[in-house]
Amino acid sequence: SSSPIVLGIETSCDDTGCAILNRRGDILGETLFSQTVVHLRYGGVNPLIARDMHRENIEKAVFKCLENSSLSMDNIDAIAVTVKPGLLISLEIGVKYAKYLSKIYKKPLIPIHHMEAHALAARMFQDIQLPFLTLLISGGNCLLAFVREIDDFLLLGDTLDNSPGEVFDKAARRMKLRNLPEYSGIAGGRAIEMAAKKAVDPFQFDFPLPLNRNRDCNFSFSGLQDSFLRHLLHKEKYHNIMGDEIIPEVNDLCAAFQLAMAEHIAHRTERAIKYCEMTNLFRGDVKNIVVSGGVACNDFIFKSIECIGNKYGCKVFRPPPKLCTDNGVMIAWNALEKLKHKSDSVNEPLEINPTAPLGK
Ligand code: KG4
């Protein structure tokens, strides 16, 4: 049978996502109410607006998802919901609604860790054996972890300051990229990736390699952000047709900045690979790396990780772009993985934890 059928709900940040998956991982229904365009106007996620939009969309997201799948709540065997980490008032909307559904329709609830879901999503499409190293790079996070089991993550590195997505978004905002018609409504990181492709001379801008001497797997993006702002400040500007101050070398700066971000992320990932090898975390010859999170959509950054991985005989994977960013599918998928592997974690209490770390 294709049972169990799981309904997944995601509201940890700024996307209201919902999906229904069967045991094989077929997507029977899927909805995503993205707030990206709204938050771009504020230069970052505004928590109160995020909460209000989740509140407005959560019921629609679930109903439309059921409608798409031609199923009713009676066909659902379990409800999975993101309980950690994320914005407290955003998480609350999804969790409250999941609890409400669970009570009315008498369905079990499965709590999901948002970052674990990002890492495991890659297994929906490709046969990626455990254990594996995972790099999760997004608008809210930046971490390296080793996935020993479906529910057993070992945190290797975290960011000491910002996340790469935040830094990309801020840089794009400072360059007024979004005011150019070709980038309107496009996430900051993606706009920078597109502009970088038009670069002529990216090597005119120098960037430091952060944490060069640190013998751990942590990240730091504040130095790159400062350098970026300094470069931008020191270049002569002209006013474009929109009245914005622009530097003529904007594409070169995007390429140089993207290269610096990629180098830092690849450098920290290389340390993590070495650590995994030294401590025999990989099992046998199989050395898998999974890259996910919104910034993993960046092909240049992904290819840099692939290069580093190949140097050590690792295979590097990422989910399709739609599943790299926040969505409900990965939440339902994570619950299915827990059920398949008979993980005790399905019975954990449904406790919201905005700052939950990954692993033990
Ligand atoms: O995972 P995600 O949807 O949610 C958050 O964690 O908020 O990631 C969104 C982030 C944004 O900061 C966006 O600028 C970044 O991912 N992003 C990219 C690209 N596409 C999205 N960054 C770099 N290159 C891209 N192509």
Boltz pocket constraint, residues with backbone or C-beta under 6 A from the ligand:
constraints:
  - pocket:
      binder: B
      contacts: [[A, 13], [A, 137], [A, 138], [A, 139], [A, 140], [A, 141], [A, 164], [A, 165], [A, 166], [A, 168], [A, 169], [A, 187], [A, 188], [A, 189], [A, 190], [A, 191], [A, 193], [A, 293], [A, 294], [A, 295], [A, 296], [A, 297], [A, 298], [A, 299], [A, 324], [A, 325], [A, 326]]
      max_distance: 6.0
